[in-house]
């Protein structure tokens, strides 16, 4: 009987160790996934431009596709010269499928908003973009006040964002779907900030591991007195 009890104890210890290791690994995956999902990234960043275009009453933007599922949280406007702030500019985000407008916001001009990586941003309701699907982002510089954007100045583009052609056209009716005068240039005008889509598999793994590797009690064999 002592041997049976000893064997059961060893099995219980091994099961507890296995469960603990599994839960630690799962917790690490959960924490890593949450940290990755919470990391705010930017479509592109840049410093002070050496030259830029000055214009008004235009829509400018570009098409792009993410290489992973992402969630866009903020839309923004490039600031080529910090000493020459932009006017109030409306920015929009569309899906190319059906030209559906997904989000729009106004980036306040002047120096009210901070400059982050060369751009100023305004919050939107979070929008998930699917990997491999194409989208367009555009901004409308209003009539009257001059706005600034750059066509082909060096910038740091996020590796998960593939940039397509840019668009530029007059629009007296305000913000519209960017679709005219396509050119293979890296327009620095509208911008956006995004995070990764959280990975549900990590939390699921932690739950499954807690069930599969939890130590189980084994009933000791009953003994009867002779």
C-alpha positions in Angstrom: 0.0 0.0 0.0 2.9 2.4 0.7 4.2 1.8 -2.8 0.8 2.6 -4.2 0.6 5.9 -2.2 4.2 6.8 -3.3 3.4 6.2 -6.9 0.3 8.3 -6.7 2.2 11.1 -5.1 4.9 11.0 -7.8 2.2 11.1 -10.5 0.5 14.1 -8.8 3.8 16.0 -8.6 4.6 15.4 -12.2 1.1 16.5 -13.3 1.4 19.6 -11.2 4.8 20.5 -12.7 3.5 19.9 -16.2 0.4 22.0 -15.6 2.5 24.8 -14.1 4.9 24.8 -17.0 2.0 24.8 -19.5 0.3 27.6 -17.7 3.4 29.7 -17.5 4.0 29.3 -21.3 0.4 30.1 -22.0 0.5 33.2 -19.8 3.7 34.3 -21.6 1.8 33.9 -24.9 -1.1 35.9 -23.6 1.1 38.7 -22.3 3.1 38.7 -25.5 0.0 38.8 -27.6 -1.5 41.6 -25.5 1.7 43.7 -25.7 1.9 43.2 -29.5 -1.8 44.1 -29.9 -1.4 47.2 -27.8 1.6 48.6 -29.7 0.6 51.7 -31.7 2.2 52.0 -35.1 2.1 54.5 -37.9 1.8 54.0 -41.7 4.9 56.2 -42.2 7.0 58.7 -40.4 9.3 61.5 -41.6 11.3 64.5 -40.4 11.3 68.0 -41.7 10.9 68.3 -45.5 13.3 70.3 -47.6 10.5 71.2 -50.1 6.8 70.7 -50.4 3.7 71.6 -52.5 1.4 74.4 -51.4 -2.2 74.2 -52.6 -5.8 74.3 -51.5 -9.2 72.9 -52.5 -7.8 69.5 -53.5 -8.2 65.9 -52.5 -5.0 63.9 -52.2 -4.4 60.3 -51.0 -3.3 56.9 -51.9 -4.3 53.2 -51.9 -2.7 50.7 -49.6 -3.1 47.1 -48.2 -1.9 45.7 -44.9 0.0 42.4 -44.8 -1.7 41.5 -41.5 -5.1 42.2 -40.0 -4.9 45.6 -38.3 -7.2 48.0 -36.4 -6.9 51.7 -37.4 -7.5 54.0 -34.5 -6.5 57.4 -35.7 -6.3 59.3 -39.0 -3.8 62.0 -39.5 -2.2 64.6 -41.7 1.5 65.0 -42.6 3.2 68.2 -41.3 6.0 69.0 -43.7 7.1 72.2 -41.9 6.4 72.6 -38.2 6.6 76.4 -38.5 3.9 76.3 -41.1 1.0 74.4 -39.6 -1.8 72.9 -41.7 -5.4 74.3 -41.7 -8.3 72.1 -40.5 -8.2 69.1 -42.8 -10.8 66.4 -43.2 -9.4 62.9 -43.6 -11.3 59.8 -44.8 -10.7 56.1 -45.0 -12.5 53.9 -47.6 -12.6 50.2 -48.6 -12.0 49.8 -52.3 -14.8 47.2 -52.3 -17.8 49.3 -53.1 -15.9 52.5 -52.3 -17.4 52.2 -48.8 -16.5 55.0 -46.4 -15.2 53.4 -43.2 -14.2 56.4 -41.1 -13.7 60.2 -41.3 -12.4 62.8 -39.0 -11.1 66.4 -38.9 -7.5 67.0 -38.0 -7.5 70.4 -36.3 -5.1 72.9 -37.8 -2.6 75.1 -35.9 -0.5 73.7 -33.1 -3.2 72.3 -30.9 -2.4 68.7 -31.7 1.1 67.2 -31.0 3.3 66.1 -33.9 3.9 62.3 -33.9 6.4 61.0 -36.4 5.9 64.0 -38.6 2.0 64.0 -38.5 -0.9 65.2 -36.4 -3.7 62.7 -35.7 -7.4 62.7 -34.6 -9.2 59.7 -33.1 -11.8 57.6 -34.9 -14.0 54.7 -33.9 -11.7 51.7 -34.4 -11.9 50.1 -37.8 -10.5 46.6 -38.6 -8.7 46.2 -42.0 -8.2 42.8 -43.4 -4.8 41.6 -44.7 -4.6 41.5 -48.5 -7.6 43.8 -49.0 -7.1 47.2 -50.6 -8.1 50.5 -49.0 -7.8 54.2 -49.8 -7.1 57.1 -47.5 -7.6 60.7 -48.6 -7.6 64.2 -47.2 -9.3 67.4 -48.4 -7.4 70.7 -48.1 -10.2 73.3 -48.0 -10.5 76.3 -50.3 -8.8 79.5 -49.2 -6.2 78.4 -46.6 -3.1 76.9 -48.0 -2.2 73.3 -47.1 0.9 71.4 -47.6 1.8 67.9 -48.8 4.9 66.2 -50.3 5.0 64.0 -53.3 8.2 62.1 -53.1 10.3 63.0 -50.1 12.2 60.2 -48.2 10.2 58.7 -45.4 10.1 55.6 -43.2 7.3 53.3 -44.3 6.0 50.6 -42.0 6.9 47.1 -43.4 3.4 45.8 -42.9 1.8 48.4 -45.1 2.1 48.1 -48.9 1.6 51.5 -50.5 0.0 51.8 -54.0 -0.5 54.7 -56.3 -1.4 58.2 -55.2 -4.3 60.4 -56.3 -4.6 64.2 -56.7 -7.6 66.1 -57.9 -9.6 69.3 -57.4 -12.8 69.0 -55.4 -14.9 72.0 -54.6 -17.5 69.8 -52.8 -15.2 68.7 -50.0 -13.8 65.3 -49.2 -14.4 62.6 -51.8 -13.1 59.2 -52.8 -9.6 59.6 -54.1 -9.6 58.1 -57.6 -8.2 60.6 -60.3 -4.8 61.4 -61.7 -3.1 58.2 -60.3 0.7 58.3 -60.2 3.4 56.0 -58.8 4.6 58.5 -56.2 4.8 58.3 -52.4 2.5 61.1 -51.4 3.0 62.2 -47.8 -0.4 63.8 -47.0 -2.9 61.6 -45.1 -1.6 59.2 -42.5 -3.0 56.7 -40.0 -2.1 54.9 -36.8 -3.0 51.3 -36.1 -2.5 48.3 -33.8 -2.5 44.6 -34.5 -5.7 42.6 -34.1 -5.4 40.7 -30.7 -4.7 37.0 -31.0 -7.5 34.9 -29.4 -5.5 31.7 -29.5 -3.2 32.6 -26.6 -6.1 33.0 -24.1 -7.7 29.9 -25.4 -4.4 28.0 -25.0 -4.2 29.1 -21.3 -7.8 27.8 -20.7 -7.2 24.5 -22.5 -3.9 23.9 -20.7 -5.5 24.5 -17.3 -8.0 21.7 -18.1 -5.8 19.2 -19.8 -2.8 19.4 -17.4 -4.6 19.9 -14.1 -3.6 17.3 -11.6 -6.2 14.6 -11.1 -6.7 12.7 -7.9 -6.7 9.0 -8.2 -8.7 6.9 -5.7 -6.4 4.6 -3.7 -7.3 1.0 -4.1 -9.5 -0.2 -1.3 -8.1 -2.7 1.1 -10.1 -5.1 3.3 -8.9 -6.5 6.6 -8.5 -10.2 6.3 
